[in-house]
Amino acid sequence: MSNYYSRREALKTLGLALGSALPLSVLAKDEYGQPLHLPAAQGPKTSKTISAITLGAGNRGNVYGNYSLAYADQLDIIGVAEPIEIRNERYAEAHNIKKKNRFTTWEHVFERPKFADAIIITTPDDLHYGPCMKALEMGYDVLLEKPIAPTEQECRDILQRAQETGRIVAVCHVLRYAPYFEKLRDLMHDGSIGQLISLQHFEPIQHVHMSHSFVRGNWHNSKATTPIILAKSCHDLDMMRWLVDSPCEEVHAFGDLAWFKADNAPEGSTERCIDGCAVERECPYSAKRIYHEKRTWLHHFDLPEDPAEHGDAIMEYLRSSNYGRCVYRMENDQPDHYTMNLKFENGVTATFNMEAFTSYHGRRTRVMGSMGDIVGDMESFTYTDFRTGEQQHWSHSSDSHGGGDWRLVSDFLAAVDARDPNLLTSTIDASVESHLMGFDAEKSRLQS
């Protein structure tokens, strides 16, 4: 609790009051194309510039790395490892990385003696464990994209190595850094709602997001990457554990793959959306319409610099990659709906629902207390005091992670500079616990 209250006091000094908003960055955007929110100007500062090497120059590597473009006095990206040549080149150019510090794979980085303060790990999920363990062994501090690792044992191994080496490991559970959830947690624990009784949390993935990431995309196969409850929703499990502020003692889960499978392929559909599919024009998952016509969800496409050449490049992706395949004919196994019931040691009960079939995204939360309740949607919430009947409304503009991405980076750099993990809310110790909730959920779901 001491860490929580120290952060509460820090938030007060930052002036995070009702109706506040964070400024936007022109240097980085999230996966929806929205500009990222900047950390508050009064946020943590470093006494020196922290140098870092990025492993994986994809979407998340650019999100975290681009912090250095706005705050060059705090973060200097001096190296990159990325096997896709065009990503490697673009990242190196953006950060003015010397040729000797450009590597093809993460293994090559560690063939040299330590030459930076920190490692940013944004490789695919199944490539988190190896580089993280090696980075800790060599004395680097680590900013580790979630999930920590695909298996429970690997997560425990990383925790043990971090404890043995004493290095700073921040897991990118960015929702903990979102002003929305920080303010929500304040009200849950300062007596405003009386005793916390229960919590309902809902993550609508949005139907096209589901098809892009978990049917066609990098996370379509749970065995090759990680189960969706970790790949997509470990943010939510971590945030719920943090909000309730008590260990979880019991988990029950249900869900499966109901829709994106061959049995539901429409008559006249083809292997690829551009192969003369008879229903392509009316299909909500038409790759031709989503990617080529609307030019949306292109953050995993490495397109030419010249926009005039984008059309041809996108069509080549539709001809040759999974992004052009029929969503009913993939080798996907991720559940498209997921329900969890949770019981915490302090008696609080909670439900979590992850749903693919929505027209919207953005988390929804309902908090029930003995003296009040809170209803919110990650951009705003309404708090009602049962004792007075009065309502309080809180809102702020938001990116897809509620303004948490760069605030996480800011706190990580401050923790590295001060050698103080208490400046983080997403330490490796705290993050492993919520991962275990996810692993338990999968065991329950598969046995139900």
C-alpha positions in Angstrom: 0.0 0.0 0.0 2.9 2.4 0.6 3.8 2.5 -3.1 0.1 3.2 -4.0 -0.2 6.1 -1.6 3.1 7.6 -2.7 1.8 7.6 -6.3 -1.4 9.1 -5.2 0.4 12.0 -3.7 2.5 12.3 -6.8 -0.7 12.5 -8.9 -1.9 15.4 -6.7 1.3 17.3 -7.4 0.7 16.7 -11.1 -2.6 18.4 -10.9 -4.7 15.5 -12.3 -8.1 16.9 -11.4 -11.6 16.3 -12.8 -11.9 17.2 -16.4 -8.1 17.3 -17.0 -6.5 16.3 -20.3 -3.0 15.5 -21.5 -1.4 17.1 -24.5 -1.0 15.1 -27.7 2.2 14.1 -29.5 2.7 14.6 -33.2 5.6 12.1 -33.1 3.8 8.8 -32.4 0.4 7.2 -32.9 -1.3 4.1 -31.5 -2.6 1.2 -33.6 -5.8 3.1 -34.3 -3.9 6.0 -35.8 -4.6 8.3 -32.8 -1.8 10.6 -31.5 -0.4 9.4 -28.2 -0.8 11.5 -25.1 2.4 13.1 -23.7 3.3 12.6 -20.0 2.5 15.6 -17.8 5.2 18.3 -18.0 5.7 18.0 -14.3 6.3 14.2 -14.5 9.4 12.3 -13.5 12.7 13.6 -14.9 16.0 12.0 -15.2 19.3 13.4 -14.0 21.0 11.9 -17.1 20.0 10.6 -20.5 19.2 6.9 -20.4 20.5 5.0 -23.4 18.6 2.0 -24.8 18.6 -0.6 -27.5 15.2 -1.7 -29.0 14.6 -5.3 -29.9 11.8 -5.4 -32.4 11.1 -2.3 -34.5 7.4 -2.9 -35.1 4.4 -1.0 -33.9 5.1 -1.1 -30.1 8.9 -0.6 -30.6 8.1 2.6 -32.4 5.6 3.7 -29.8 8.0 3.4 -26.9 11.1 4.4 -28.9 9.6 7.5 -30.3 9.5 8.9 -26.8 13.1 9.8 -27.4 12.1 12.0 -30.3 10.1 14.2 -27.9 12.3 13.8 -24.8 15.9 13.5 -26.2 17.3 14.7 -22.9 15.7 11.6 -21.1 16.0 8.8 -23.6 18.5 8.0 -26.4 17.9 5.0 -28.6 21.4 3.9 -29.7 20.7 0.4 -31.1 18.1 -1.7 -32.8 17.6 -5.4 -33.7 15.0 -6.1 -36.3 15.1 -8.9 -39.0 12.7 -7.0 -41.4 15.1 -4.8 -43.3 12.8 -1.9 -44.1 11.8 -1.6 -40.4 15.4 -1.8 -39.3 16.3 1.0 -41.8 13.5 3.3 -40.9 14.0 2.9 -37.1 17.8 3.5 -37.5 17.1 6.6 -39.6 14.6 8.0 -37.2 16.9 7.6 -34.2 20.2 8.3 -36.0 21.6 4.9 -35.0 25.1 4.1 -36.1 25.6 1.2 -38.5 27.6 -0.8 -36.0 24.6 -0.8 -33.6 22.1 -2.2 -36.1 21.5 -5.9 -35.7 19.4 -8.5 -37.5 18.2 -10.5 -34.5 18.3 -10.0 -30.7 21.0 -12.6 -30.3 23.5 -10.4 -32.2 23.1 -7.6 -29.6 24.3 -9.7 -26.8 27.4 -10.9 -28.7 28.9 -7.6 -27.7 29.7 -6.4 -24.2 27.0 -4.2 -22.6 26.8 -0.9 -24.4 23.6 0.8 -23.1 21.7 1.3 -19.9 18.5 -0.5 -20.9 16.9 -2.9 -23.4 13.4 -2.3 -24.8 11.9 -5.7 -25.7 9.1 -5.5 -28.3 9.7 -8.7 -30.1 6.9 -11.2 -30.8 5.4 -12.8 -27.7 7.2 -16.0 -28.1 10.5 -14.1 -28.3 10.3 -12.3 -24.9 11.9 -14.9 -22.7 15.3 -15.4 -24.3 16.3 -11.7 -24.7 14.9 -10.8 -21.3 16.9 -13.4 -19.5 20.0 -12.6 -21.4 19.6 -8.8 -20.9 19.3 -9.3 -17.1 22.3 -11.6 -17.1 24.4 -8.9 -18.8 23.3 -6.1 -16.5 20.7 -4.3 -18.5 17.5 -2.8 -17.2 14.5 -3.9 -19.2 11.3 -2.4 -20.5 9.3 -5.5 -21.4 6.2 -5.5 -23.6 3.4 -7.7 -22.3 2.9 -10.5 -22.0 6.0 -11.4 -20.0 6.3 -14.8 -21.6 4.1 -17.5 -23.1 4.3 -20.0 -20.1 4.0 -19.8 -16.4 7.4 -21.3 -15.8 9.1 -18.7 -18.1 7.3 -15.9 -16.3 8.6 -17.2 -12.9 12.1 -17.6 -14.4 12.2 -14.0 -15.4 10.9 -12.8 -12.0 13.6 -14.9 -10.3 16.4 -13.6 -12.6 15.3 -10.0 -12.0 15.3 -10.5 -8.2 18.8 -12.2 -8.4 20.3 -9.4 -10.5 18.5 -6.5 -8.9 17.8 -4.9 -12.3 14.8 -2.7 -13.1 12.1 -4.6 -15.1 9.0 -2.7 -16.1 6.2 -4.7 -17.8 4.2 -2.6 -20.3 0.9 -2.8 -18.4 0.2 0.7 -19.6 -3.4 0.9 -18.3 -1.9 1.4 -14.8 -0.5 4.7 -16.0 -3.7 5.9 -17.6 -5.2 8.9 -15.6 -8.7 7.3 -16.0 -7.7 4.2 -14.0 -5.5 6.1 -11.6 -8.4 8.4 -10.7 -10.8 5.4 -10.5 -8.5 3.6 -8.1 -8.3 6.7 -5.9 -12.1 6.8 -5.5 -12.2 3.0 -4.8 -9.8 3.3 -1.9 -10.3 6.8 -0.4 -13.7 6.0 1.2 -15.7 7.7 -1.5 -17.7 4.5 -2.4 -17.5 3.0 1.1 -16.4 -0.7 1.1 -15.6 -2.1 -2.3 -18.0 -5.0 -3.0 -17.7 -6.0 -6.6 -16.3 -5.0 -10.0 -17.5 -5.6 -13.6 -15.0 -5.1 -16.4 -15.7 -5.4 -20.2 -13.2 -5.4 -23.0 -14.8 -5.0 -26.4 -12.1 -5.9 -29.0 -14.1 -4.6 -32.0 -14.9 -7.1 -34.7 -12.4 -5.9 -37.3 -9.6 -5.6 -34.7 -10.4 -9.3 -33.8 -10.2 -10.4 -37.5 -7.0 -8.3 -38.0 -5.0 -9.4 -35.0 -6.4 -12.7 -33.8 -7.8 -14.4 -36.9 -5.5 -13.2 -39.7 -2.7 -11.6 -37.7 0.3 -12.4 -35.6 -1.7 -13.8 -32.7 -4.0 -16.1 -34.6 -2.5 -19.2 -33.2 -2.3 -19.5 -29.4 0.2 -22.3 -29.5 2.7 -20.4 -31.6 2.3 -17.1 -29.6 0.2 -16.8 -26.5 -3.5 -17.4 -25.5 -5.7 -14.3 -26.2 -6.4 -13.9 -22.5 -2.7 -13.0 -22.2 -2.0 -11.5 -25.6 -4.9 -9.1 -25.5 -6.3 -9.1 -22.0 -3.4 -9.4 -19.6 -3.7 -5.5 -19.5 -7.2 -6.0 -18.0 -6.4 -8.8 -15.6 -3.4 -6.7 -14.3 -5.5 -3.6 -14.0 -8.3 -5.4 -12.1 -5.8 -6.9 -9.7 -4.4 -3.4 -9.2 -7.8 -1.8 -8.7 -9.0 -4.4 -6.2 -5.6 -4.3 -4.4 -5.9 -7.9 -3.2 -4.6 -11.3 -4.4 -6.9 -13.3 -6.6 -7.7 -16.7 -5.0 -10.2 -18.3 -7.4 -10.8 -18.1 -11.2 -13.5 -19.7 -13.4 -13.5 -19.1 -17.1 -15.6 -20.0 -20.2 -15.3 -19.2 -23.9 -14.4 -20.7 -27.2 -14.0 -20.0 -30.9 -17.6 -19.7 -32.1 -17.6 -17.9 -35.4 -14.2 -17.6 -37.3 -14.1 -21.2 -38.5 -14.7 -23.2 -41.7 -18.2 -24.3 -40.7 -19.3 -20.7 -41.0 -17.7 -19.9 -44.4 -20.4 -18.4 -46.6 -21.3 -20.2 -49.8 -19.3 -18.8 -52.7 -16.4 -17.6 -50.5 -12.8 -18.3 -51.6 -9.4 -18.8 -50.0 -8.6 -15.1 -50.5 -10.9 -12.1 -50.6 -9.4 -11.1 -54.0 -9.9 -14.5 -55.6 -13.4 -13.8 -56.9 -15.3 -14.3 -53.6 -19.0 -14.1 -54.3 -19.8 -12.5 -50.9 -16.8 -10.1 -50.6 -18.9 -7.0 -51.1 -21.2 -7.8 -48.2 -18.7 -9.4 -45.8 -17.7 -7.2 -42.8 -14.3 -8.8 -42.9 -13.4 -8.2 -46.5 -9.6 -7.7 -46.6 -10.0 -5.8 -49.9 -12.3 -3.2 -48.3 -10.6 -3.0 -44.9 -7.0 -2.6 -46.1 -7.1 -1.5 -49.8 -10.2 0.6 -50.0 -10.4 2.1 -46.6 -6.7 2.0 -45.9 -7.2 1.1 -42.3 -5.4 -1.3 -40.0 -2.1 -0.9 -41.9 0.3 -0.7 -39.0 1.6 -4.2 -39.7 2.1 -3.4 -43.4 5.6 -2.1 -44.3 4.5 0.3 -47.1 6.7 2.4 -49.4 7.4 6.0 -48.5 5.5 7.3 -51.5 1.7 7.1 -50.8 1.1 6.7 -54.6 2.7 3.2 -54.3 0.6 2.1 -51.3 -2.2 0.6 -53.4 0.0 -1.9 -55.2 1.9 -2.8 -52.0 -1.3 -3.5 -50.2 -2.6 -5.7 -53.0 0.7 -7.7 -52.8 0.0 -8.3 -49.1 -3.5 -9.5 -50.0 -2.1 -11.9 -52.5 0.8 -13.3 -50.4 0.1 -12.8 -46.7 -2.4 -14.0 -44.1 -4.0 -10.5 -44.2 -5.6 -11.4 -47.6 -7.0 -14.7 -46.5 -10.6 -15.5 -45.7 -11.3 -15.2 -42.0 -13.2 -18.5 -42.1 -10.3 -20.4 -43.6 -7.4 -19.6 -41.3 -5.5 -21.8 -38.9 -6.7 -19.7 -36.0 -7.7 -21.1 -32.6 -8.2 -18.0 -30.4 -11.5 -17.8 -28.6 -13.7 -14.9 -29.9 -15.6 -14.6 -26.6 -14.3 -15.1 -23.0 -16.0 -14.8 -19.6 -14.2 -14.9 -16.3 -15.5 -14.9 -12.7 -12.9 -13.9 -10.1 -12.8 -14.0 -6.3 -10.2 -12.0 -4.4 -8.8 -12.6 -0.9 -10.5 -9.5 0.5 -13.9 -10.9 -0.5 -14.4 -8.7 -3.6 -15.9 -10.5 -6.6 -15.4 -9.5 -10.2 -16.4 -10.5 -13.7 -14.4 -9.9 -16.9 -15.8 -10.2 -20.4 -13.8 -10.0 -23.6 -15.9 -9.9 -26.7 -14.9 -9.8 -30.4 -18.3 -9.0 -31.8 -18.7 -5.3 -31.1 -18.8 -2.2 -33.3 -16.6 -0.3 -30.8 -13.5 -0.7 -28.7 -12.4 0.8 -25.4 -12.8 -0.7 -21.9 -16.0 -0.4 -19.9 -15.9 -0.6 -16.1 -18.6 -0.7 -13.3 -17.5 -0.5 -9.7 -20.0 -1.2 -6.8 -19.3 -0.1 -3.3 -21.4 0.0 -0.1 -21.8 3.8 -0.3 -21.5 4.6 -4.0 -20.9 3.3 -7.5 -18.9 4.3 -10.5 -19.7 3.7 -14.2 -17.1 4.5 -16.8 -15.8 3.9 -20.4 -12.1 4.7 -20.1 -12.6 8.3 -21.3 -15.1 9.3 -18.6 -16.9 8.0 -15.6 -19.8 9.0 -13.3 -19.4 8.6 -9.5 -22.7 8.5 -7.5 -22.6 9.0 -3.7 -25.5 7.0 -2.2 -25.3 9.1 1.0 -26.1 12.4 -0.8 -27.4 11.4 -4.2 -24.8 13.7 -5.8 -23.0 12.7 -8.9 -19.5 13.6 -10.0 -18.4 13.4 -13.7 -14.8 13.0 -14.7 -13.5 12.9 -18.3 -10.3 13.5 -20.3 -9.4 13.0 -24.0 -7.8 9.6 -24.5 -5.8 7.4 -26.9 -6.4 3.7 -27.0 -4.4 3.1 -23.8 -5.8 6.1 -22.0 -2.7 8.1 -22.2 -0.6 5.5 -20.4 2.0 4.5 -23.1 4.5 7.4 -22.7 3.7 7.9 -19.0 5.0 4.3 -18.5 8.2 5.1 -20.4 8.7 8.3 -18.3 8.3 6.3 -15.1 10.6 3.6 -16.3 13.4 6.0 -17.1 13.0 7.7 -13.7 13.2 4.3 -12.0 16.4 3.4 -14.0 17.9 6.7 -13.2 17.1 6.5 -9.4 17.7 2.7 -9.2 14.2 2.6 -7.5 11.6 0.2 -8.8 9.0 1.8 -6.4 8.7 4.6 -9.0 6.9 2.0 -11.2 3.4 0.6 -10.7 4.0 -2.2 -13.2 7.0 -4.0 -11.6 7.8 -7.5 -12.6 6.7 -8.7 -9.2 3.2 -7.2 -9.6 2.9 -8.2 -13.2 3.7 -11.9 -12.8 0.7 -12.2 -10.4 -1.8 -11.1 -13.0 -0.2 -13.4 -15.6 -0.8 -16.3 -13.3 -4.5 -15.3 -13.2 -4.5 -15.6 -17.0 -2.8 -19.0 -17.0 -5.4 -20.2 -14.4 -8.2 -18.9 -16.5 -7.0 -20.9 -19.5 -6.8 -24.1 -17.5 -10.4 -23.5 -16.3 -11.7 -22.6 -19.7 -10.2 -25.7 -21.4 -11.5 -28.0 -18.6 -15.0 -26.6 -18.6 
